Amino acid sequence: MLKISEPMVDNRKVVQSEISDGNCQKNILVEKHEKLPLEDTPFPFLKSLIPMMLTDGLEEGRKRNNKVVEFVHPKELKKRLDWMEISGEGTEDSKLLDACADIIKYSVKTGHPRFCNQLFGGMDEYSLAGSWLTEVLNTSQYTYEVAPVFTIMEKSIYKKLLSFAGFENGEGIFCPGGSVANMYAINIARYKRHPEIKTKGMTALEKPLVLLTSEKCHFSIKKAAILLGIGTDYVYTVKTDARGCMIPEDLDKRIEEAYDNGLEPFFVNATAGTTVRGAYDPIDKIADVCKKHRLWLHVDGAWGGSALMSRTYRHYLKGIERADSMTWDPHKLMGAPLQCAVILTRHKDILKQCNSACAAYLFQQDKFYDVSYDTGDMSIQCSRKVDVLKLWMLWKAKGDTGFEKDIDNAFHCSRYLAQKLKRTPGFKLLDEPQCTNVCFWYIPHSLRDQPETEEWWQKLHRVAPAIKKRMMENGSMMIGYQPDGKYVNFFRMIVTNLDTTEEDMDFLVDEISRLGKDL
């Protein structure tokens, strides 16, 4: 209860307030004006922009009856975005707000339930809140001194992730994407085998190092070999079966070939959820080969690693606890906003041993607090983005059971779609899904009931791009397509939005049929 009295003090009113504790009264000085003019309020631009972000960017962007994208070709879009160039003078807020409206209008709505184009999608309000709060606090994650809450929070999240991977006494570090996490893995594996490389470089080696990975692995493995000075000639690829899974017997053969060529194998990369077809390499059998040859086993679980959170589907990563390291991207199947990726390893302290540079201006050992919370020397970066809060907020809100339910639903929807495609005329399933990738062809009426000759397959090769063009121009949904080895262009449907339903799968089939019926 507030009681306003008449006296004025420095143009402010004296307010008597009844305080609940003890029911005593105190005088409080408040401004005379009920509301300050907008130009005098803190952050007026943000206060105008945030409602637009929430309504147009978030709420409208998630509605199924709205477009996933307002597609415009590059030259035309440049004309429409006539505010893009930066001039010598500043721009007034109203024009910046107009620009923000255009940015939202012409951007892809990746939170839309029918955005199925990439290995990320959807939007959770708790995780988004974590992202926004991260930006408000704007700190770097290298020392407890400047990030006290977040360094403790990281340790808590690492402990959870490590427990799911079976690396109970291991460690981890957030890094800018799964590609960098894979590079970390190769680097620490190399250090484990030859610690002298840290000081003397690759010239300290008598033999060139070789890393092995499946022919269907993510391209970041080769990029890491380039960046780390190993070279792509020393990336030995291993054959995969018809499903796209690494063949352990061929891995053993390729390792022997490397030895015969006078080279030194040191690292094997297994993939848990390949990018295109979602295949899981047989980790347990690969671990047997690595144990035989004493090689570091890394599991790239950037995409499919989140199956570990499901008691129903974690069997795809059987043997993960035998690996030396793992890449895991919560910004993919766990639904955290980009970027949110970690490298995990069961080798305690190896990240600091491998990556430390002991910068005296940051990592003083005589600080007044426990310096074990200063994680900067574990990283190859100096300034490091706080990526933990959005994941912590998401996990805290949902709990383990909530995540399991969401991931089970994503896998269920992929299985539901696969079965529907097999029952629907004009669709041909490439193979049964393992992760939530569903790969298939749409066969228009003009190609049905015809012999599948080479010419027929070449015509089918042009179908997916034609439908994708119409799909984008229509804005109804977004699904990727690509060839793969001997297979001509097919659609790759990704279930990664955790709000996906069976009805969304039904819509996908109906919409592709509608868009491609006259081809």
Residue pairs with C-beta under 8 A, 6 or more apart in sequence:
1 17
1 18
2 15
2 16
2 17
2 18
3 15
3 16
3 17
3 18
4 13
4 15
4 16
5 13
5 14
5 15
5 16
7 13
7 14
8 14
8 32
9 29
10 29
11 32
12 29
12 30
12 31
12 32
13 29
13 30
13 31
13 32
14 27
14 28
14 29
15 27
15 28
15 29
15 30
16 25
16 26
16 27
16 28
17 25
17 26
17 27
17 28
18 24
18 25
19 25
19 26
38 44
38 47
41 47
44 93
45 93
45 96
45 97
48 93
48 97
49 97
49 100
52 97
52 100
52 101
52 104
53 104
56 101
56 104
56 105
57 104
58 111
58 123
58 128
60 66
61 104
61 109
61 111
61 112
61 123
62 109
62 111
62 112
62 113
62 123
62 499
63 112
64 112
64 113
64 114
64 504
64 507
66 109
66 112
67 109
67 475
67 476
68 108
68 109
68 112
68 114
68 115
68 475
68 476
68 477
68 478
69 107
69 108
69 109
69 472
69 475
69 478
70 105
70 106
70 475
71 472
71 473
71 475
72 80
72 106
77 106
78 84
80 102
80 106
81 99
81 102
81 106
83 91
83 95
83 98
83 99
83 102
91 99
108 115
108 117
108 478
109 115
110 118
110 120
110 121
110 122
110 123
111 121
111 122
111 123
111 497
112 121
112 497
113 122
113 497
113 499
113 500
113 501
113 504
114 476
114 477
114 478
114 504
114 507
114 508
115 121
115 477
115 478
115 497
116 477
116 478
116 479
116 480
116 493
116 494
116 495
116 496
116 497
116 508
117 478
117 479
117 480
117 494
118 480
118 494
118 496
119 275
119 302
119 303
119 329
119 332
119 333
119 494
119 496
120 331
120 332
120 338
120 496
121 494
121 496
121 497
122 335
122 496
122 497
122 498
122 499
123 335
123 337
124 335
124 336
124 394
124 397
124 498
126 393
126 394
126 396
126 397
126 398
127 335
127 336
127 337
127 390
127 391
127 393
127 394
128 337
128 390
129 393
130 389
130 390
130 391
130 392
130 393
130 394
131 337
131 389
131 390
133 389
133 393
134 385
134 386
134 387
134 389
134 390
137 386
139 146
139 147
139 150
139 386
140 146
140 147
140 382
140 383
140 384
140 385
140 386
141 147
141 150
141 151
141 154
141 174
141 375
141 376
141 384
141 385
141 386
141 387
141 388
142 362
142 374
142 375
142 376
142 379
142 381
142 382
142 383
142 384
143 151
143 362
143 363
143 373
143 374
143 375
143 376
144 151
144 152
144 369
144 370
144 371
144 373
144 374
145 367
145 369
145 374
147 386
150 386
150 388
150 389
151 373
151 374
151 375
152 373
153 388
153 389
153 392
154 174
154 375
154 388
155 373
156 392
157 388
157 391
157 392
157 395
158 171
158 172
158 342
158 344
160 395
161 172
161 328
161 342
161 344
162 168
162 170
162 171
162 172
162 344
162 346
164 308
164 309
165 305
165 308
165 320
165 321
165 323
165 326
165 328
165 344
165 346
166 320
166 321
166 346
167 321
167 326
167 344
167 345
167 346
168 346
169 346
169 348
170 344
170 345
170 346
170 347
170 348
171 344
171 345
171 347
171 348
171 349
171 350
171 351
171 378
172 342
172 343
172 344
172 345
173 184
173 342
173 343
173 351
173 375
173 378
173 379
174 340
174 341
174 342
174 384
174 385
174 387
174 388
175 181
175 184
175 341
175 342
175 343
175 379
175 380
175 381
176 339
176 341
176 381
176 385
177 329
177 339
177 341
178 218
178 220
178 300
178 302
178 303
178 327
178 329
178 341
179 218
179 220
179 223
179 224
180 341
180 380
181 302
181 327
181 328
181 329
181 341
181 342
181 343
182 218
182 220
182 221
182 224
182 269
182 298
182 300
182 302
182 327
182 343
183 220
183 223
183 224
183 227
183 228
184 325
184 343
184 351
184 380
185 267
185 269
185 296
185 298
185 324
185 325
185 327
185 343
185 345
186 211
186 221
186 224
186 225
186 228
186 230
186 267
186 298
187 224
187 228
187 354
187 355
187 380
188 325
188 345
188 347
188 350
188 351
188 354
189 266
189 267
189 296
189 298
189 324
189 325
190 197
190 209
190 228
190 230
190 266
190 267
191 197
191 198
191 350
191 353
191 354
192 296
192 324
192 347
192 350
192 354
193 209
193 266
193 296
194 204
194 205
194 209
195 353
196 204
197 204
197 205
198 354
201 229
202 209
202 229
202 230
205 264
207 262
207 263
207 264
208 230
208 231
208 234
208 263
208 264
209 230
209 234
209 263
209 264
209 265
209 266
209 267
210 234
210 235
210 236
210 258
210 263
210 264
210 265
210 266
211 221
211 225
211 230
211 234
211 235
211 236
211 265
211 266
211 267
211 268
211 269
212 235
212 236
212 237
212 238
212 251
212 254
212 255
212 258
212 265
212 267
212 268
212 269
212 295
213 221
213 235
213 236
213 237
213 238
213 268
213 269
213 271
214 237
214 238
214 239
214 240
214 245
214 246
214 269
214 270
214 271
214 274
214 281
215 237
215 238
215 239
215 240
216 240
216 244
216 246
216 271
216 274
216 276
216 277
216 279
217 237
217 269
217 271
217 274
217 300
218 271
218 274
218 275
218 300
218 302
221 235
221 269
221 300
222 232
222 235
224 230
225 231
225 232
225 234
225 235
226 232
234 263
236 254
236 257
236 258
236 265
237 254
238 246
238 247
238 250
238 251
238 254
239 246
239 247
239 250
240 246
240 247
240 279
241 247
242 431
243 277
243 279
243 431
243 434
244 274
244 276
244 277
244 279
244 484
245 279
245 280
245 281
245 282
246 270
246 271
246 281
246 282
246 286
248 282
248 285
248 286
248 288
248 289
251 268
251 286
251 289
252 289
252 292
252 293
255 265
255 289
255 293
255 295
258 264
258 265
259 265
265 293
265 295
266 295
266 296
267 295
267 296
267 298
268 286
268 289
268 290
268 295
268 296
268 297
268 298
269 298
269 299
269 300
270 281
270 283
270 286
270 297
270 298
270 299
270 300
270 323
271 279
271 280
271 281
271 299
271 300
271 304
272 280
272 281
272 283
272 299
272 300
272 301
272 303
272 304
272 305
272 307
272 316
272 317
272 320
273 279
273 280
273 301
273 302
273 303
273 304
273 305
273 307
273 316
273 434
273 435
273 437
274 303
274 435
275 303
276 437
276 439
276 482
276 484
276 492
277 430
277 431
277 434
277 437
277 439
277 484
277 492
278 303
278 304
278 433
278 434
278 435
278 436
278 437
279 434
279 435
280 304
280 316
280 317
280 434
280 435
282 318
282 319
283 297
283 299
283 317
283 318
283 319
283 320
283 322
283 323
284 318
284 319
284 322
285 319
286 297
286 319
287 297
287 319
287 322
287 323
289 295
290 296
290 297
291 322
296 324
296 325
297 322
297 323
297 324
297 325
298 323
298 324
298 325
298 326
298 327
299 305
299 317
299 320
299 323
299 325
299 326
299 327
300 326
300 327
301 308
301 317
301 320
301 326
301 327
301 328
302 327
302 328
302 329
302 332
302 341
303 329
303 332
303 333
303 435
304 316
304 317
304 333
304 434
304 435
305 317
305 326
305 327
305 328
305 329
305 333
306 328
306 330
306 332
306 333
306 334
306 403
306 407
307 313
307 314
307 316
307 317
307 333
307 407
307 411
307 435
308 314
308 317
308 320
309 334
309 400
309 403
309 404
309 407
310 404
310 407
310 408
310 411
311 404
312 408
312 411
313 407
313 408
313 411
316 434
316 435
320 326
321 346
323 346
324 345
324 346
324 347
325 343
325 344
325 345
325 346
325 347
326 343
326 344
326 345
327 341
327 342
327 343
327 344
328 341
328 342
328 344
329 340
329 341
329 342
330 336
330 340
330 341
330 342
330 391
330 394
331 337
331 338
331 339
331 340
331 341
332 496
333 407
333 410
333 435
333 436
333 496
334 340
334 391
334 394
334 403
334 407
335 394
335 406
335 496
335 497
335 498
336 390
336 391
336 394
337 390
339 385
339 387
340 387
340 390
340 391
341 387
343 351
345 351
351 378
351 379
352 377
352 378
355 377
355 378
355 379
355 380
356 377
356 378
357 377
358 377
359 376
359 377
359 382
362 374
362 376
362 382
363 371
363 374
363 376
363 377
364 371
365 371
367 374
376 382
376 384
395 403
398 406
406 498
407 498
409 498
409 500
410 436
410 495
410 496
410 498
410 500
411 435
411 436
411 495
413 436
413 495
413 500
413 501
413 502
413 504
413 505
414 433
414 435
414 436
414 437
414 438
414 493
414 495
415 433
416 502
416 505
417 438
417 493
417 495
417 505
417 508
417 509
418 429
418 432
418 433
418 438
420 505
420 506
420 509
421 427
421 428
421 429
421 438
421 440
421 509
422 429
424 509
424 513
425 448
426 442
426 443
426 444
426 445
426 448
426 513
427 440
427 441
427 442
427 443
427 509
428 440
428 441
428 443
429 438
429 439
429 440
430 439
430 440
430 441
430 487
430 490
431 439
433 439
436 494
436 495
436 496
437 492
437 493
437 494
438 492
438 493
438 494
438 495
439 484
439 490
439 491
439 492
439 493
440 490
440 491
440 493
441 460
441 463
441 464
441 488
441 490
441 491
442 463
442 464
442 467
442 491
442 512
442 513
442 516
443 460
443 463
444 463
444 516
444 517
444 518
444 519
445 517
446 519
447 456
447 459
447 460
447 463
450 456
457 488
458 488
460 488
460 489
461 483
461 488
461 489
462 489
463 489
463 516
463 519
464 481
464 489
464 490
464 491
465 481
465 489
466 516
466 519
467 491
467 512
467 515
467 516
467 519
468 479
468 480
468 481
470 515
470 516
471 477
471 478
471 479
471 511
471 512
471 515
472 478
474 515
476 511
477 507
477 508
477 511
479 491
479 492
479 493
479 494
479 508
479 512
480 491
480 492
480 494
481 489
481 490
481 491
481 492
482 489
482 490
482 492
483 489
483 490
484 490
491 512
493 508
